[in-house]
Amino acid sequence: MSEPARRMHLGLTIWPTGFHPGAWRLPGSRNDGNSNPRLLQHAARTAERGRFDFFFIGDRLVGLTASQFAAPNEVLRPEALTLAANIAGITEHIGLITTVNTTYSDPYNVARAAATIDHLSGGRVGLNIVTGKNVEAARNFGRDQHWDNEHRYDWATEYIQVLQLLWDSWEDDARVADTVTGQFVDPDRVHHIDFEGKFFSVRGPLNVERPVQGQIPIINAGASERSRELGAQYSDLRFTNSSTLGLDGAREYYADLKNRLPHYGRSASDQLVVPGMAVYVEESQRAAHEAYTTLQRLLETSPVHRARLSEALGVAVTDAAPDAPLAEVADLAQLSDDGRRIADSARELYGRERVTVAEVNASFIRGGMFKEVVGSPSRVADVLEEWFSTGAADGFMIFPPTVPHGVEAFVDLVVPELQRRGLHHREYAGTTLREHFGLPRPLSRFATTPVGAAAVGSGR
């Protein structure tokens, strides 16, 4: 049997108390996931056992207690670069994508830290570039305002340019270590970058050797036009929430991202598009629906949520009893097109025709973040395969609703099914994150500079 041309790229995103906000309230669950090294390390090792391409570490610079009911993981959050370094020491193969907020950090420090982790991990780190969204973060860094979208992306563009120049400032063979002459470094192969842009003035060079991967992979997300263009120019992987658009919408989104690449001299294979999927999997369809229902009952809702549901359905359910079946309080024939999709999705997720107003409300709230898939291993694999094989995704970022059970369930139940179908590899084909992504190691931009010549980078 011949090997398939494409393999599904899988990443595990770590929300230490579980992606579902009620997960930590289940009997036997942990509520200290954000500061529990054993739990975090176990999740990474489990993903590595499942031959995931990468372990994704999100980050946030504020801890708002008001977020605790909708997103407890956003209240407490381990610092991403530090966690990536820790995970590098206890894993051997899995890539480590660590989030960096460019609006509130300095490119020299980040280039140095990322290059260090790349060496410590043997070439397994990637940087997820975010520009932030919280005004509270601005006040943590001595600013009165959080910059607007255009300013943040102008800044982020220069920031990435500086990162990449600094990673190239040491040529691969700059450390000669000649024991006969005593020369340790060839100064002609270590370069000032002399970057002068609108926001940054950086001379260089870095004081860490060129990363194992040459250039550390760049990842970004976001649906704005600026985000899409930044990704088209620089990103090796685009993380999306296009799963919320439905299969047809996700295909259109995928095509849009891929079609932007040639403008920057890139091909479709130069960038992976990976939507997020929240996966509830158990050994049977019935058990998966029961697990989903149990978690959804722990979801805290408000009158605001019910009002939004009424607007989306096209019929008023604001005053209806939460446990009333939707069909008894609303004329289903009067539902809007979106309303019918919302009701149909709730029936599919709960695994029954008769769903209550509270259940539809809960599934509507959670479905606005990423597509939720509930079912047996074969059912989950069917969904992933359809999206992967019909132009909607190159792979998926998996959001386990619970940790560690949700991680273990996906690896033990879904991964073998994907492998059986030839969609997911059984062994790692390479050792670096670039190799996991199928990307070549680039030459240093300074390597072609004649020895002794000045090498200058500019943001203008």
N, C-alpha and C positions, 0 to 999 in steps of 0.2 A: 504493500500500500504506500503510495507516494505521500510525501509530506505536504501539508497544505501551504499555500502561498502566504497566508496571513495567520498570525496567532493573536489571540485576544490579550491585550495588555491590562493587567489588573493592579490596582492600588488599594491599599487599606488606609482609610483615614481614621485617626485615633481621636475619638471623643471619650475620654477615660471613664466617665460614668454612664456611657451609652448614648447613642444618638437620640434615642427617645428620651424626652425630659423626665418621664416617670420611671425610667429603668432602675434608678438607684433605690427606688421605694419597694421593689420586689423583695420578697423574703430571700435572705441569703446573699443579696447584692452588696457591693461595696460602695461607700459614699466618699471614699478618700482617693479615688482613682487618679486625680490630678497630681497627687503627691506620693503615690505608692509606686516605688521603683519596680517592685516585683510584678505588679499588674501590667505596667507599661511594657516591661521587658518581655513578659509572657505573650502579650499581644503581638509584639514585633516578631518574636520567634515563631509563633503560630503562623503568621502571615508568610514568613520565610519558608516554613514547612510546606505551605500551600503554593510555593514558587511564585508569590506575588512579585511584580517588578519593583514595587516601591511601597514604603511606609510613609504616609503623608502626615506631617505635623503642622496643624494650623496654629495660629497665634492671634492674640489680641492684646492691645496695650492698655485696656481699661477693664475694670471689674465692676460691673453695675449690678447691684443687688436686685434692682427691679427686673432683671432678666432671669431671675432664678427659677421661675415657674415655666417659662417658655424655653429657656436654654441655660440650664445650670452650668454647663461646661464653659459658658462665656463669662461666668462670674469668677471662677478660678481657672487659671491657664498656665501650664508650665512654659517657661521661656524656650522657644523653639530650637535655637542653635545649641543651647546647653543640652536639651533632650536628645537632639540628633547625635551629639558627640557621645552621650551615654549609650545610645542604642548601637552606635558604630562599634563599641567595644564588646558587645555581647552577641553580635550577628556576624555572618560571613559573606552573604551574597545579596541580600535584599537592598535595593536602593533606599536612600533616606532623603526625602524632600522636606526641606525646612522653610518655613515662612519668614519673610523679612518685609517689614513695613518701610518702604523707601522714604515716606514723608517724614518719619521720625527716627532716622538713623543716618550714618555717614558711610559712603561707599568704600572708603579705605579700610575702615574697621571691619566691615562686612566681607569685603574681598579677602582680607587676611584670615578671618575666622573660617570662612567657607573653604578656602584653600587648605587650611590646616586640617579641617575635618575630612576633606577629600583625601589627603595623605593618610590620615589615621584610619580611614575606612577602606583604603585601597581603591579609591575612585568611585565611591557610591553616593556622593551627595548631589542634590539638586536644589535650586533656589526658587521658591514660589514668591513672586513679586506681587505685593499688594500695596495700595496707596492709602488704605484706611478709610473709615467712614464716620468715626465718632468725634464730635467736637470736644468731648471730655479728654480725648487723647491730646489734643492741642494744648489743653490747660495743664496737662501733666508735663509738657515740654516747654513751658514758658511762653506759649502763644495764646492770643485772645481768640483767634479764629482757626477753624479747619479750612484749609485752602479749597477752592472750588475745583471741579473736575479737570478743567483745562490746565490749571496751574499744577495740580498733582501729577498729571501725565506728562507735562513738559519736564518737570523735575525728574520723574521716573525714567524718562527717555535718556536724559544725560547721565543719570545714576547708572543705568545698565551699560552705557558706553564706557564709563569710568571703570566699572567692574571688569569688563572684558579686556580693556587695555591693561589694567593692572595684572590680570592673570597671564597676559602674554609678556609682561615686562621682563620676565626671566625666560630665556630660551631653554629648551629642554636639556641641552648639554652645557649650560652655563657653569655648573659646578664640575670643574675638571679634576680636582683633587689629585694633582700630579705629585707623587711622593718623591720624585727625583728633583724637580725644580722647587718644590714647596708651594707652587701656585695652587690655591684652593678654588678660586673663582676667576673666570675669564671676564674681565670688565667689559669687553666689547660685545658680550652676549647678555648683558644686563642693561636694561634701557630705561631712561627717563621717558615718561609718557607725555609730559608737558601739555596736559589737557587744559584748555581754557574755554570754558563755556559760559552760558548765561548765569548758571547757578554754582558751578564747581570750578575750582582751580586746583589741580592736583599734579604735582611734578612726578611722583614715583621715584624709583621703582618700588614694588612690594618687597617686603623682607621675608617672604615665603616663596619657595620654589614654585614653578609652574605646576598647576594641579595635575594629578594623575590623568584626569580626563582631558587635559589641555584646556578646554573651556567647559566650565560647569554648566550643565543643562539649566535653562531658564523655563519657568512655568508661570503662567498667569491665568487669571479668570476675569469675569466681568462681561456684561452684555453691552456696555456703551460703545459708541463708535470709536472713541479713543482707545478703549481697552482692546477692541478687535484689531485695530491697526497696530498697536504696540505689540500684540501677540503675533501678528503676521510678520512683523519685522524681526522680532527677537526670540519668540518662544519656541521651545522644542516640544512642549506639551501644553495644550489648552484644556484646562479643567472647566467644565460648563455645568449649568443647571438646565440645559436644554431638554433634559428628561421630563421637565414639567410641561413641555410644549406638545406632548404626544409624539407618536412615531413619525408622522408626516412632518410636524413642525421641527423635530430634531433632525430629520434629513435635510430640511431646508437650511437649518442653522449650520450643520456640518458642511454643506456645500458652500455656504457663504464664507466660512472660515478658510476652507481649502482654496477657494477661488481668489482670495486676497494674496496668497503666497507668491505667485509669479511676478507681481509688481515689485517685489523685493528680491527677485532673482532666486526664488526658492521653489521647490517642487512639492507636490502633495505629500510625498513620503518624508519630507523634512519636519513635519509637525504632526503629532498625534492629538486627536480630539477625544477626550475622555469625560463623558457625562457622569454625574453622581447618581447612584442608585441606593435606596434604602431597602435592604433585603431581610425579610423575615422568613427564615427557612427552618423547617423541622422535618423529621423523617416521613411524615404523612401530610397530605393537604389539610386534613382535619386538625391535626396538632398545630400546624402553622397558623391557621385561622384562629384557633383558641388562644395562642400566644399573642397574636396581634390584638385580639379583643381585650385580653387582660391588660395589656399596656395602654391601649386607648382609653380604658376606663380611668386610668390614672392621670390623664391629660387635664390640666386646669384650663377652663374656658371662661369667657366673659361675655356680657351682653354685646360688646363690640364685635366679637366673633360671630354671634348669632345674626347681628344686623348685616354683616358682610355676606354671610351665607344667604340670607334672604335676597340680597341684591344679586348675588350670583345665580341663584335658582330662578329668579324672576317671579317668585311668589313669597308672601310674607309668612315666616315661621318664627318670628321673634317672640311671640307670646305662647307658642305651643309648648305643651309639656315635654320635657327632654326625652322621656321614655315612650312617647307616642310614636307609633310607626309613621314614617313620612307619608306613606300612601293614604293615611287616615286624616292628615291635617292639611294636605296640599293636593290639588288636582294635578296629577302627574302629567296630564295631557297639556297643561298650561305652562309647563316648565320651559325655560329658554333652552337653546341648543347647549349652552354651557351648563345649565341646570341638569339636563339629561345626562351629560357626560359625568357630572359630579355624582349624581345618584347611581349611575351604572358603575362608576369606579368604587363607590362605597359597597355596593353589593358584591363586587368581585373581591375586594379586600377582606370583607367579613365572611365571605363564603356562603351567603344566603340572600334570598330575595327580599325578606322582610327586615328592613333596617330602620332604626329609630332616628328621630331628629338629632339627638345627641351624637349618635354614631356617624351620621352624615356630616355633622359639624366637625367632629374630630378628624375624620379622614380628609375633609376639605382643608383644615388648618395644616395638617402635616404634609399633604400632597402639594402644597404650594412651595415647599422647599426642594424636594427631589421626588422623582417617581418612586413609589413604594411597590415592592413586589413581595407577595405573600404566597407561600406554597411549598410543595415538596421539592426535592432536588431537581427532578426532571422538569417541573413547572418553571422553576427559576431559570434553569439552563435554557429552556425554550425561549423565554423572554430575552435573555441576554444574547442568544444566538440570532434571533430575529433582528434585533437592533444592530448587532455587529455585522451581519451578512447583507443588510439591505441599505447601507450607506448612512447610518445614523451615528456610528461610533467606531473608534479604533480599539476601544476597551472601556473599562468602567472603574470609577472610584466607588468602592463599596463602603457603605455606611452601616455598620452593624447596630441594630437598635439597642443591644445589650453588650456589655463587656464583662467577662471574657466570653460568655456563652455564644453570643452572636458571631464572634470571630471564629471560634472553634466550629460552630455549626456550618458556616460557609466553607471552611477549609475541609472539614471531614465529609460533608455531604455534597456540596455543589462542585468543588474543584475536581473530584474524581469523575463526575459526570461530564464536565467540560473536557477533561483529558480523554475520556472514552470517545467523545465526539471528535477528537483531534483539534479542538479549539484552543487548548491551553497546554503549554509545554510541561513535560514531566521532570526536566532538569534545566537548570540555568545554562544558557548557551555561552555566556560570557561572564566577566567578573565585575564590570563597571556599569553604572547606570546608563551611560551612553550606549553600551552594548545591549543592555536590556531593551532600550528604545530602538535599536537597530540603526544607530547614528554613528558615522565615522568619527575618529578623533581628528580635530582640525589642526593644521599647522599653525604655529605662532605667526602673527602678522609681521613680526620683526625678523623672522627666520630668513626671509629673502632679502633683508637689508644687507648690503655689503659691509663686511667687517670694518668697524671703525666709523661708519657713517651714523649721523644722528637719526633718531627715529622719533617722529613727532606725531602725537594724536591731537585732534582738535574737535571741539563740539560745535564749531561754526561751519 
